Amino acid sequence: MLEEKYASDPDAPGGVEMGKPARSMPAAALTAYARSQDRITSLASGFQMHLVKPIDPLELIVAVATQAPRRSMATSPSES
């Protein structure tokens, strides 16, 4: 799990260094970088999954759903 928030844009002028990643928040790297090494780097950086653009909308929905916290069916949204 990532521990603190961060943003990264290696293609920005001068690049942006990886800062500090969001505590206990699952995260997916959504990137145009598709090499095996890019995937390894993303996962080693604390991302739970590496998704490559362009991405099929259904694949993105499934990826988000698999990382979303589970709630009991008996719990209403106002109770959580």
ROSE-4610 file (N, C-alpha, C; in Angstrom, 1 decimal, always signed):
// ROSE-4610
residu = [M/M/M/L/L/L/E/E/E/E/E/E/K/K/K/Y/Y/Y/A/A/A/S/S/S/D/D/D/P/P/P/D/D/D/A/A/A/P/P/P/G/G/G/G/G/G/V/V/V/E/E/E/M/M/M/G/G/G/K/K/K/P/P/P/A/A/A/R/R/R/S/S/S/M/M/M/P/P/P/A/A/A/A/A/A/A/A/A/L/L/L/T/T/T/A/A/A/Y/Y/Y/A/A/A/R/R/R/S/S/S/Q/Q/Q/D/D/D/R/R/R/I/I/I/T/T/T/S/S/S/L/L/L/A/A/A/S/S/S/G/G/G/F/F/F/Q/Q/Q/M/M/M/H/H/H/L/L/L/V/V/V/K/K/K/P/P/P/I/I/I/D/D/D/P/P/P/L/L/L/E/E/E/L/L/L/I/I/I/V/V/V/A/A/A/V/V/V/A/A/A/T/T/T/Q/Q/Q/A/A/A/P/P/P/R/R/R/R/R/R/S/S/S/M/M/M/A/A/A/T/T/T/S/S/S/P/P/P/S/S/S/E/E/E/S/S/S]
num = [1/1/1/2/2/2/3/3/3/4/4/4/5/5/5/6/6/6/7/7/7/8/8/8/9/9/9/10/10/10/11/11/11/12/12/12/13/13/13/14/14/14/15/15/15/16/16/16/17/17/17/18/18/18/19/19/19/20/20/20/21/21/21/22/22/22/23/23/23/24/24/24/25/25/25/26/26/26/27/27/27/28/28/28/29/29/29/30/30/30/31/31/31/32/32/32/33/33/33/34/34/34/35/35/35/36/36/36/37/37/37/38/38/38/39/39/39/40/40/40/41/41/41/42/42/42/43/43/43/44/44/44/45/45/45/46/46/46/47/47/47/48/48/48/49/49/49/50/50/50/51/51/51/52/52/52/53/53/53/54/54/54/55/55/55/56/56/56/57/57/57/58/58/58/59/59/59/60/60/60/61/61/61/62/62/62/63/63/63/64/64/64/65/65/65/66/66/66/67/67/67/68/68/68/69/69/69/70/70/70/71/71/71/72/72/72/73/73/73/74/74/74/75/75/75/76/76/76/77/77/77/78/78/78/79/79/79/80/80/80]
x = [+0.8/+0.0/+0.9/+0.4/+1.1/+0.9/+1.9/+1.9/+1.5/+1.9/+1.6/+1.3/+0.6/+0.2/+1.4/+1.3/+2.4/+1.8/+2.5/+2.2/+3.5/+3.4/+4.6/+4.3/+5.1/+4.9/+6.3/+6.8/+8.2/+8.4/+7.3/+7.3/+7.2/+6.9/+6.8/+8.1/+8.2/+9.5/+10.2/+11.4/+12.2/+11.8/+10.7/+10.2/+9.7/+9.0/+8.5/+8.9/+9.7/+10.2/+9.0/+9.1/+8.1/+8.2/+7.1/+7.0/+6.6/+5.8/+5.4/+4.0/+3.8/+2.6/+1.5/-0.7/-1.7/-1.9/-1.8/-1.8/-2.9/-2.6/-3.6/-4.6/-4.2/-5.1/-4.6/-5.4/-4.9/-4.8/-3.8/-3.6/-3.1/-3.5/-3.1/-2.3/-1.3/-0.5/-1.1/-1.6/-2.3/-1.3/-0.7/+0.5/+0.5/+1.3/+1.5/+2.7/+3.5/+4.7/+4.3/+4.6/+4.1/+5.2/+6.4/+7.5/+7.4/+7.9/+7.9/+8.6/+9.7/+10.4/+9.5/+8.7/+7.8/+6.8/+6.3/+5.4/+6.0/+7.2/+8.0/+8.3/+8.6/+8.9/+7.6/+6.5/+5.2/+4.9/+5.0/+4.6/+5.6/+6.9/+7.9/+7.7/+7.1/+6.9/+5.7/+4.9/+3.8/+2.4/+2.4/+1.1/+0.6/-0.7/-1.2/-1.4/-1.5/-1.6/-1.0/-0.7/-0.1/-1.0/-1.7/-2.6/-2.0/-2.1/-1.5/-2.6/-2.3/-3.2/-2.9/-3.8/-5.3/-5.8/-6.8/-7.4/-8.9/-9.3/-10.8/-11.5/-12.6/-13.4/-13.8/-14.2/-14.6/-13.5/-12.3/-11.1/-10.8/-10.9/-10.7/-11.7/-13.0/-14.0/-13.7/-13.3/-13.0/-11.8/-10.8/-9.6/-10.0/-10.8/-11.2/-12.0/-12.9/-13.8/-13.0/-11.9/-11.2/-10.4/-10.1/-9.3/-10.2/-11.5/-12.4/-12.6/-12.7/-13.0/-14.4/-14.5/-15.7/-16.6/-17.9/-18.9/-19.9/-20.4/-21.5/-22.7/-23.5/-24.7/-25.7/-25.6/-26.5/-26.3/-25.1/-24.8/-25.2/-26.0/-26.5/-25.4/-25.3/-24.3/-24.2/-25.4/-25.4/-24.8/-24.7/-24.2/-22.6/-22.0/-20.6/-19.8]
y = [-1.2/+0.0/+1.2/+2.3/+3.5/+4.2/+4.9/+5.4/+6.9/+7.7/+9.1/+9.5/+10.7/+11.2/+11.6/+11.4/+11.9/+12.0/+12.8/+12.9/+12.8/+12.3/+12.1/+12.3/+13.1/+13.3/+13.3/+12.2/+12.2/+12.9/+13.1/+13.8/+15.3/+15.8/+17.3/+17.9/+19.2/+19.9/+19.8/+19.2/+19.0/+17.8/+17.2/+16.0/+16.4/+15.6/+15.7/+14.5/+14.7/+13.6/+12.9/+11.6/+11.0/+11.6/+12.0/+12.6/+11.5/+11.8/+10.9/+10.3/+9.0/+8.4/+8.5/+8.0/+8.2/+7.0/+7.3/+6.3/+5.3/+4.0/+2.9/+3.0/+3.7/+3.8/+3.0/+2.0/+1.3/+2.2/+2.0/+2.8/+2.0/+2.5/+1.9/+2.9/+2.4/+3.2/+3.2/+4.3/+4.3/+5.1/+4.4/+5.0/+4.5/+5.3/+4.8/+4.0/+3.9/+3.0/+1.6/+0.7/-0.6/-1.7/-1.3/-2.3/-3.1/-4.3/-5.1/-4.4/-3.7/-3.0/-1.8/-1.2/-0.2/-0.7/-1.9/-2.6/-2.9/-3.5/-3.8/-2.6/-1.5/-0.2/+0.3/+0.2/+0.7/-0.1/-1.4/-2.3/-2.2/-2.0/-1.8/-0.5/+0.5/+1.8/+1.8/+0.7/+0.7/+0.6/+0.7/+0.6/-0.9/-1.1/-2.4/-3.0/-2.2/-2.7/-1.6/-2.1/-1.3/-1.4/-0.3/-0.3/+0.5/+0.0/+0.7/+1.4/+2.7/+3.5/+3.1/+3.2/+3.4/+2.1/+2.3/+1.2/+1.1/-0.1/-0.3/+0.1/+0.9/+1.4/+0.2/-0.9/-2.0/-2.5/-2.6/-3.0/-2.1/-0.8/+0.2/+0.1/-0.2/-0.4/-1.6/-2.7/-3.9/-3.6/-2.9/-2.6/-1.8/-0.8/+0.0/-0.8/-1.6/-2.4/-3.4/-4.0/-5.0/-4.3/-3.0/-2.3/-1.6/-1.4/-0.7/-1.5/-0.8/-1.5/-2.2/-3.3/-4.1/-3.6/-3.5/-3.1/-4.2/-4.4/-5.4/-4.9/-5.9/-5.5/-5.0/-5.3/-4.9/-3.4/-2.9/-1.5/-0.5/+0.4/+1.5/+2.5/+3.2/+4.3/+5.3/+5.6/+6.6/+6.1/+4.7/+4.1/+4.0/+4.1/+3.9/+5.2]
z = [+0.0/+0.0/+0.0/-0.7/-0.7/+0.7/+1.2/+2.5/+2.6/+1.6/+1.6/+0.1/+0.0/-1.4/-2.2/-3.5/-4.4/-5.8/-6.6/-8.0/-8.8/-9.9/-10.7/-12.2/-12.9/-14.3/-14.9/-15.3/-15.8/-17.2/-17.9/-19.2/-19.1/-17.9/-17.7/-17.9/-18.3/-18.4/-17.1/-17.2/-16.0/-15.1/-15.5/-14.7/-13.3/-12.7/-11.4/-10.6/-9.6/-8.8/-8.0/-7.9/-7.1/-5.7/-5.2/-3.8/-2.8/-2.0/-1.0/-1.3/-1.5/-1.8/-0.8/-0.6/+0.4/+1.3/+2.5/+3.5/+3.4/+3.3/+3.3/+2.1/+1.1/-0.1/-1.3/-1.7/-2.9/-4.1/-5.0/-6.1/-7.3/-8.5/-9.7/-10.5/-11.1/-12.0/-13.4/-13.9/-15.2/-16.1/-17.0/-17.8/-19.2/-20.0/-21.4/-21.5/-20.4/-20.4/-20.2/-21.2/-21.2/-21.1/-20.9/-20.8/-19.5/-19.5/-18.3/-17.2/-17.5/-16.4/-15.8/-16.7/-16.2/-15.2/-15.5/-14.6/-13.3/-13.3/-12.1/-11.3/-11.9/-11.2/-10.5/-11.2/-10.6/-9.4/-9.5/-8.4/-7.2/-7.6/-6.5/-5.8/-6.5/-5.9/-5.0/-4.9/-4.0/-4.6/-6.0/-6.6/-6.6/-6.5/-6.4/-7.8/-8.8/-10.2/-11.2/-12.4/-13.4/-14.6/-15.0/-16.2/-17.3/-18.5/-19.6/-20.5/-20.8/-21.7/-23.2/-24.1/-23.8/-23.1/-22.3/-21.5/-21.9/-22.0/-22.2/-21.0/-21.1/-20.0/-19.0/-19.6/-18.7/-17.9/-18.5/-17.8/-16.6/-16.9/-15.8/-14.7/-15.0/-14.0/-13.1/-13.8/-13.0/-12.1/-12.6/-11.8/-10.6/-10.8/-9.6/-8.6/-9.2/-8.3/-7.5/-8.1/-7.3/-6.2/-6.3/-5.3/-4.3/-4.6/-3.7/-2.4/-1.3/+0.0/-0.1/+0.5/+0.5/+1.7/+1.4/+2.4/+2.5/+3.7/+3.9/+3.2/+2.6/+2.0/+2.9/+4.2/+5.3/+5.7/+5.3/+5.7/+4.7/+5.1/+4.1/+4.0/+2.9/+2.7/+3.9/+4.4/+5.5/+6.8/+6.9/+8.2/+8.1/+6.9/+6.9/+7.0]
